[in-house]
Amino acid sequence: MSKPVCVIWMNEWQTYEAALRRAGLAERFELHCHKLDESVPDDVAARADAFMAWRPAGMLQRMPRLTWIQAMNAGVDPWLTSPGLRPETRLCCARGSHRISMPENILGALFHLTKPYMAIALDQRESRWAKRTSIPLAGKTLGILGLGAIGQELARKAAALEMRVIGIKRTPAPLAHVDKVYPSEAIDEVLGAADFVVLLLPSTHETENIIDAGRLRAMQPSAWLLNFGRGALIVDADLIAAVKAKQIAGAVLDVYRQEPLPAPHPFWTTEGIMVLPHIGGGHPERSRAIADIFVDNARRFLAGEPLNAVVDRARGY
């Protein structure tokens, strides 16, 4: 019986091939590994049963036999809209690979907003002694829109800082370290109660442009908006107008509709908006975390077992 054909298409393919070998699975596949600037041969693409990559990049139309796709991203928008994605092909994402790094980066942003270290560093350049005051996070309310794995880990860490945590979840139920879980339709209540609002929602038809002028008006004038979810969650022009008008205190953004963020975009120059270069989920061990996800699913695939982190296409994540 022939081995299933698995195509790994990425520059760092050696990491994932080595992970399969350590798990004793590499020899059970007919493996074809290619860098992004290399073309996958037509005969290999036509026989591929499994495909691992960052982006579809038009490859799915060349792979009519695919039964499993392992995306390296937690967000799978490009895959869901890719021509050639068939209903019977199981699409799996790298859900969970950001669980540690993203909450830490969000906490870093919260500390940046409330602690004067940046201003002090600038003072030091001029040998200037200027007394400054930190704002405690303890007692502040953190509103998390999207209480998935990352949101719940953020809640755990924020609760340890004595913050009050509230948030929304599609199917609300009590969660550890979250003071109150609201349904999605109660978003305005969360926005109005929070000192810091963190966006961790996926990009779907329901969530696109969810933060518009009306939603920004629901926030407190002293509140900050932090977007570590998807760029399409926010109406850019509405956010810029709200920050300029002091309807909210400001925003920290890590994701955008177009990346890299174009130099002429007003986010760069709007006072009160901090632009981060999409650092939220990246960390030195991310490749290893994704390799673990890949190897676990490879083992399940070979055994005919249900795969992990299968994307619900109706929900978009």
N, C-alpha and C positions, 0 to 999 in steps of 0.2 A: 504494500500500500504506500503511495507516495506521501511525502511529508507536506504539511501545509506551507505555503510560500508566504514569508513575512518580509516586507520591505520597510527598512528604517531609513528615512530620508531627512538627514540633518547633519550639520557640520560636526557635531560631537557624537557621532553614532557609536564610536568606540566605547563610550561609557555604558551604553545600553546593551551592546553585544557582550561586553565583559560581565555585566550583571546577569544576563541569561546564562553565560558559561558557568559562573559561580553557582548558579542555581541548578545546574545540570540539565538545562532546557535547550541550549543552543543547538545541539545535535538533533533535536526533535523537530526543528524547523529547517526549511530550505531558506537560509538567510541571504538577503541582498541588501547591502548597506551602501549608501551613496551620500555624498555631500550635496549641499543645495545647488552648487554650480555644476553639478553633474546630472545628466539626463538618465532617468530610469529607463532601461531598454524596453521597447514596446512588448517584446515577448514576455518579459518578467512582469510588467504592469498588467498584462492581460491575464496572467495566472495568479496574481496576488490574492491571497486569502485574508491577510492582515497587513495593516499599514500604520506606521507610527511617524508623526511629523508635527511641526509647529502649525503649519497652514496647509490647506488643501491645494492651493495654487494651481487649480485646473487638473489635478491628478486624478480625481475620482472618475471622470469620464473615461479615463484610460484603464480603469480597474473594475470591470463588470462583475468579477467574482467575489469582491470584498464581502466578508461577513463580520469583520471587526476592525474598527478604527480606534487607535489610542492617540488622542490629542494630548499634547504636552501642556496645554493651557487649562486653567480652571474655566475661563470663559470660552464659549464655542460658537460665537456669532458667525465667524467666517465659514465654519463647517456647515452650519444649519442652512446657510443660503448658497452653498456651493452646488453648481450643476453636477449631477451624477450621484448625489447622495440618495441612495435607494432606501425605501421603508424598512427592508429586511436587514440592513446593515446596522450592527450595534455600534453606536458612537459612545466612547467612554472619554471622560475628561480627567484632568489631574487634580480633582477635588481633594483638598486637604494639604496640598504641597505648600500653601501659604499660611497655614494655621498658626505658626509661631512667628514668622517674620512680619506679617502684616499687622497684627495687633501691636507688636513692638514699635513699628514705624508710626502707627497711629498715636500711640502713647508719646513717642518722640515729638510728634506735632503738637500734642496737648501741652507738653512741657515747654515747647518753644513759645506757645501762645501765652503761657502763664508765668514763665520764669525769664528774667531779664538777661540771660547769658549772652545773647547776640549783642545787645546794647553794651554790655560790659566789655565784650571782646573789642568792640569798636572804640570804647573809651580807652582801653589799654594802648591802642595804637598811638594815642595822643598823650599817654601818661596822665590821664585824667581820672581823679578819684571822684566818682559820682555815686552817691547812695541811691540804690534802687530797691524796689519792693517786689517780692514774689507774690503771686496770687495763688492761694491754696486750691488744689483740685478737690480735696476732701470737702464733702458737703455739696459739691456741684452736681448737676444732673446731666448725665450722658444719655442722649437718645440715639439708639442704633436702629437704622432702617435696614433690616436684613439680618435676622438672628440665626444665621446658619452656623457652620463650624467656626468660621473666623469671628463672627459676631459674638458667639458664646465664649470663645477664648478671650476676646477683648473684654467682655463683661466680667469674666473671672478676674482678670488683671485689674480692671478698673475698680471692682468691688474691694480688692485688696488695698487700694488707695483711698478707700472710704467714700467713693463716689456713689451716688444713687444712679442706678441703671434702669432705663426703660427702653422699650423698643417694639417693633412690629414684626410679625411672622405670619406667613400665609395661613398656617393652621395654628392659631394661638393655643398655647398650653404653658403651664408653669415651667420655668427653667431656673436652674441653679444660678445664683448670683445676679438674677434679673428681678428687680423689685416688682415690675408689672409688664406683662406681655400683652400688647394690643393687636387686634386684627388689622389687616391692611387698610381697611376703610377708615380707621381712626388715626391716620397719619397726621392730620392737622393737630390733634390733641397732643401727640408726641412732640411735634415741632414747637408748639406753644409752651411746653413745659421744660424743654431742654436748654441748658446753657451751651452745650456742644452737640451738634447733630452730625453723625457719621453715616455716610451712605455706603452700604455694602450690598446693594441690590444687584441682581443680574440685569442685563439689558434684554428686555422683552417688549412686546407690543404694549403691555400694561404699564411698564415702568419707563418707557422712553418719554423724556420731557416731564417727568413726574415732579421735578422741582422747577416750577415756573413762577411768574410774578405773584400769583395768588398764594402759593405755598410759602414763598419767601416773606410775604406779609404776615403769615401765621406765626413766624418766628419772633422771638424777643429781639429788641434792638441791640441788646448786649450779647446775643448769641453768635456763635461761629459755626460755619458749615464746613465739613471736611468730606471730600469725595475721594474714596479709595475703591469705588465700585466700578462704574463704567462712565465714560464721558457723556454718553447720550442721555444720562439721567437728568441732566441739567440743561435748561434753556440758557445758553451762554449770555445772550444780550440781557435777559432778565436778571441774571446774577450780577452782571456788571452794573446795571442800573441800581439794583438794591444796595450794593456796597457803596457806590458813589453817593447815594441819597441817605446813607447811614440807617437804612431800614434794618440791616444786620451789622454786626461788628466787622465781619470779614469772612474770608474763606481760605482754606488750604486745599489745593487741588493736586491730585496725583495722576489723574486719568483725563483724557480729552477725546473729542470727536475725531481729531486728526493728530497722529503722533509720528514724528516729533511735532510739538506745537509750533506752528509757523511763526516766524519772527514778527510779522505785522499784527499778530493777534493781540487784542487789547488786554487779555489776561496778564500779559507781561508787564504792562505799564499802569494797571489800575491799582492805586494805593489801597491796601487792605486785602489784596489777593496775593497769596503766595503760590508760586508755580513750582511743583516738584517734578522731576523728570522720570515719572513712573518707577519709583523705587520701592513701592509698597510690598510687593511679593518676592522680590529677588533676594537671594542670600547664597553664600558660597556652597551650601549643601543642597541646594534645590535640585540639581541634577540627580543626586543620590536619592532624594525623596521621590522624584518622578520615576526613577529606575525601579524603586521598590514597588510602586503602583503598577508599572509595566510588567514586571516579573510576576507579580501576584496574578494579574489578569492573564498573562501568558500561560501560567499553570492552569488556571480555570478554563481557558480556551481549549487547551489540549485535553483536559479531562471532561469537556462538555458540561461544565458547571456554569451557573449564572455569573456574569462578570460584575465587577465592582465599579461604582461611579458611572453607571450608564446614564446618559443624558435623556431626560424626559423632553422630547421634542415639542410637545404641546406647551410646556412651561418655558422652554428655552434654556434649561440648565439641568 
